[in-house]
Amino acid sequence: MKILITGGAGFVGQRIALECLKRGSLEVGDGSIDEIVLTDVSEPAFWHPGLIGDSRISTRFGDIGDAQFVHSLFDVSYGVVFHLASVVSAHGEQDFDLALRVNLDGARNLFEGIRHQENPSNQQARVVFASSIASFGGDCMPDVVDDVSKQTPLTTYGTTKVIGELLINDYSRKGFFDGRSARLPTVIVRPGKPNLAASSFVSGLFREPLNGEDCVIPVEPTLSMPVLGYRNIANSIIKLAEVDAALLGNDRAVGLPALNLTVQEMMDALKRVAGNRHLGEHILKRDEAISTICEGWAQHADCRRALSIGLPIDTSVDDIVSQYIEDYLDNE
Ligand SMILES: NC(=O)c1ccc[n+]([C@@H]2O[C@H](COP(=O)([O-])OP(=O)(O)OC[C@H]3O[C@@H](n4cnc5c(N)ncnc54)[C@H](O)[C@@H]3O)[C@@H](O)[C@H]2O)c1
């Protein structure tokens, strides 16, 4: 079986590829993984060493908003597609046209490619689309969001994610493929450099002090956010690809299991886990643009539906920080 990962050079794409290589097979179709195609708009600044030199990994670079390029990816057929390519939140607020081109046109290009790919085994491809908890927002948003909360996002990014979720439901209803949407909370701890997501500081508040650098906290420390550890993001998304469609019914969008934590609780966890390591400082300096976006997001998530279908949840933020130190600092 071949797997396609769009946004495959990104943070989550690389984590999913690593986990797929480690497992060797998924509980989907004929299971065994022959090839993982990572497609992205350009080479990343950093490839995880675990992906380099593995003969099952190949790369294809091009713009997902370009229908011809996406069409060219389907010279082979894929059993599983993880669709992660996206303009992210703050970037989408800066560039409306780009957000629509990449997130909407890109999704349509991809979904049409999967719909029309050769399918000799007559098995529907499994497709997981990375949506976001940023698909909630506005006056309708309840204090705690769950899988039946109304989605009225206050960002262009969130709006494109809601549309993506609806397309996944409809392509699945029509039998074009077997799709699912994973509604991601903020994933911590992103290694390397920040991206253009408004939530980027949430990884920075661990990463920068551990590198001995100061980190500006642009929101109030009392702000609460649902978060998920980077090891479990791959486990959750893969499990969502594997679950029986009957467990999902006709609403294929699932909020991934998250811990609801305040920024202060995360800063405290870093100090607890870091022990005697020298840490850079947290500098509280409110940024109106970032605060407005983050305060407009859901601050608490109820993920009982995800847990009921077997998706994993992190044990604690302390464990996530310990894993990051083990994977990215002590093993370098
Ligand atoms: N990481 C999080 O905290 C988080 C939270 C909610 C949702 N998500 C969603 O999960 C997915 C993966 O997030 P991530 O953290 O890995 O982000 P990322 O920025 O690391 O990866 C996204 C990838 O999409 C690629 N991309 C952008 N424009 C493209 C284009 N025109 N053509 C092809 N590829 C393009 C980027 O180059 C990048 O590698 C995204 O869809 C994101 O919206 C992530």
The ligand as a MOL file (V3000), in Angstrom:
LIG
                    3D

  0  0  0     0  0            999 V3000
M  V30 BEGIN CTAB
M  V30 COUNTS 44 48 0 0 0
M  V30 BEGIN ATOM
M  V30 1 N 0.3640 22.0070 14.7620 0
M  V30 2 C -0.7670 22.4540 15.3130 0
M  V30 3 O -0.7620 22.8830 16.4730 0
M  V30 4 C -2.0610 22.3820 14.5500 0
M  V30 5 C -3.2480 22.7260 15.2130 0
M  V30 6 C -4.4480 22.7070 14.4920 0
M  V30 7 C -4.4620 22.2720 13.1710 0
M  V30 8 N -3.2930 21.9460 12.5660 0 CHG=1
M  V30 9 C -3.3380 21.5350 11.1560 0
M  V30 10 O -2.5190 20.3860 10.9890 0
M  V30 11 C -1.8540 20.4410 9.7270 0
M  V30 12 C -0.3520 20.2910 9.8940 0
M  V30 13 O 0.0980 21.3260 10.7490 0
M  V30 14 P 1.6420 21.5340 11.0460 0
M  V30 15 O 1.7540 22.0000 12.4440 0
M  V30 16 O 2.3940 20.3460 10.6020 0 CHG=-1
M  V30 17 O 1.9510 22.7870 10.1150 0
M  V30 18 P 3.2310 23.0590 9.1990 0
M  V30 19 O 3.1890 24.4980 8.8490 0
M  V30 20 O 4.4470 22.5280 9.8470 0
M  V30 21 O 2.8970 22.1570 7.9320 0
M  V30 22 C 2.0090 22.5630 6.9300 0
M  V30 23 C 2.7040 22.2680 5.6230 0
M  V30 24 O 1.8600 22.7030 4.5540 0
M  V30 25 C 2.7330 23.1150 3.5360 0
M  V30 26 N 2.0970 23.9810 2.5630 0
M  V30 27 C 1.7560 25.2860 2.6990 0
M  V30 28 N 1.3260 25.7810 1.5380 0
M  V30 29 C 1.3810 24.7730 0.6320 0
M  V30 30 C 1.0830 24.6760 -0.7490 0
M  V30 31 N 0.6430 25.7300 -1.4410 0
M  V30 32 N 1.2660 23.4800 -1.3530 0
M  V30 33 C 1.7270 22.4200 -0.6600 0
M  V30 34 N 2.0390 22.4500 0.6490 0
M  V30 35 C 1.8710 23.6140 1.2880 0
M  V30 36 C 3.8390 23.8700 4.2670 0
M  V30 37 O 4.9970 24.0100 3.4580 0
M  V30 38 C 4.0420 23.0110 5.4820 0
M  V30 39 O 5.1030 22.0990 5.3380 0
M  V30 40 C -2.2700 21.7490 9.0670 0
M  V30 41 O -3.3420 21.4840 8.1960 0
M  V30 42 C -2.7360 22.5920 10.2250 0
M  V30 43 O -3.7130 23.5380 9.8300 0
M  V30 44 C -2.0900 21.9900 13.2190 0
M  V30 END ATOM
M  V30 BEGIN BOND
M  V30 1 1 1 2
M  V30 2 2 2 3
M  V30 3 1 2 4
M  V30 4 1 4 5
M  V30 5 2 4 44
M  V30 6 2 5 6
M  V30 7 1 6 7
M  V30 8 2 7 8
M  V30 9 1 8 9
M  V30 10 1 8 44
M  V30 11 1 9 10
M  V30 12 1 9 42
M  V30 13 1 10 11
M  V30 14 1 11 12
M  V30 15 1 11 40
M  V30 16 1 12 13
M  V30 17 1 13 14
M  V30 18 2 14 15
M  V30 19 1 14 16
M  V30 20 1 14 17
M  V30 21 1 17 18
M  V30 22 2 18 19
M  V30 23 1 18 20
M  V30 24 1 18 21
M  V30 25 1 21 22
M  V30 26 1 22 23
M  V30 27 1 23 24
M  V30 28 1 23 38
M  V30 29 1 24 25
M  V30 30 1 25 26
M  V30 31 1 25 36
M  V30 32 1 26 27
M  V30 33 1 26 35
M  V30 34 2 27 28
M  V30 35 1 28 29
M  V30 36 1 29 30
M  V30 37 2 29 35
M  V30 38 1 30 31
M  V30 39 2 30 32
M  V30 40 1 32 33
M  V30 41 2 33 34
M  V30 42 1 34 35
M  V30 43 1 36 37
M  V30 44 1 36 38
M  V30 45 1 38 39
M  V30 46 1 40 41
M  V30 47 1 40 42
M  V30 48 1 42 43
M  V30 END BOND
M  V30 END CTAB
M  END
